[in-house]
Amino acid sequence: MKSVHIATYYIFTLIIGLSMIFVLLHMLYRRRTPTSIVAWLLSIIFLPYIAIPLYFLIGSRKRKHHKKSFIVMNTDNRPMCQYSSPIDAVLKNDGIPSASCQNSIGLCTDGVEAYKIIMKEIEQAKDSIYICTYILDYDEATKPLFKLLLKKAKEGLDIKILIDAIGSHKLYFNPLRIKLLKRAGVEVYFFMPLFNIPPNSYINLRNHRKIYIFDNKKVLSGGMNLSKDYIHPKTSKHLMKDILFELKGPAVYRYLEIFASDWRYASGKQLNTFIKVEVSREGKDIVQVVPSGPDMEGDALFEALMVAIYSANHRIWIVTPYFTPDISLMRALIIARHRGVDIKLITPFESDHIFADLVRSSYMRELEENRAKVALYTKGKLHAKAILFDDTSVMVGSVNFDSRSLFLNYEVVSFAYSKHIIHDVEKWMIELLKDSNRSMPPAGKYRLVAENFMRIFAPQI
């Protein structure tokens, strides 16, 4: 019996050793960053029985055999602007269509107002309602929304709902409300279901996009999910501070393309994106829509952010709930600060993820050491994502300033180049600053060691 135990031990040791070699060779073949390689190897050394299966499950992102095809954004017969910027230039070379003119974009930063807007758009929709969101809950805030969707479905509207299986796990594991919607004619699909047959190995790649399209004429997007934590008919201290923006104009078509790609993957059904999109061209806003994620052949958004940071001359103001940037982005911010650019990071005093708060601390202290300003928002929960670059552009959408959002999740943002939206975002950020502490709390040497150590695992968070 003892010899059997010894043989079993050596067999498992051999398997682990061979697995480590395979993982290392795979990461080198995929040109993973040194930080990512170190993070995975340390995880495998300390927790081999957990880390090795995890690597095979979640270790890759842009696989050639990934079942979801790359998004191809069409440029035929779509009105473009004679607008040029460093951001626009790099995006065009990455296959993202140029910015479009004649849009109208408006900002909403209040969860009660956002609730009213969403309910109004559903009520007023005449032909179609397309919803893509990370979180859809059935709670005190969304019960009327479900009821209204049932009403509109009975009126004969084309209603399609795409929700992430992990983000909307409450409905995934208790699908009664989904069944009621389906019986009324609403098409509902979960993105990347957890119990696929055959099983897939892409559960780490989540759809974090928020896209709400009404009659192919208007889009609501940003960071707000559909639950009581984000939208509510009444003022509540539990409401997260977030952004929802309204968009009309030619840029609506870009969101329709992205939704259609996600819908085709999740449902297996084709959505006709070549239909006539009736857009109002009375607006004057210049908008460029940028998807990001495993369904993009390159990393267009990451490159656009790098270019925007290096091109900024006066300021870069960042609002994000999570801050664990890629080393290249972190270095770019520090260099920008050394060039005299005003760097401000506005982030919650505490986010909804304790582990992420520990990991981010080292990065934020490094910013402060380089005389950048870190503001910790203390008046409630902050979930918004926005970045101001000088007085020339603003980015709003679903992307956090972390490696997961930029390299793993399916995301979407809009770059707006118009003065009024830049001014509106600036005014909102100034209000956030008034309710923020202006420095990181001091930490002892053991805390600092722990924070710096956790940076190793930042790419996986």
Summary of the structure (lengths in Angstrom):
residues: 461
radius of gyration: 22.7
end to end distance: 42.8
largest distance: 82.4
contacts: 1541
relative contact order: 0.14
helix: 42%
strand: 20%
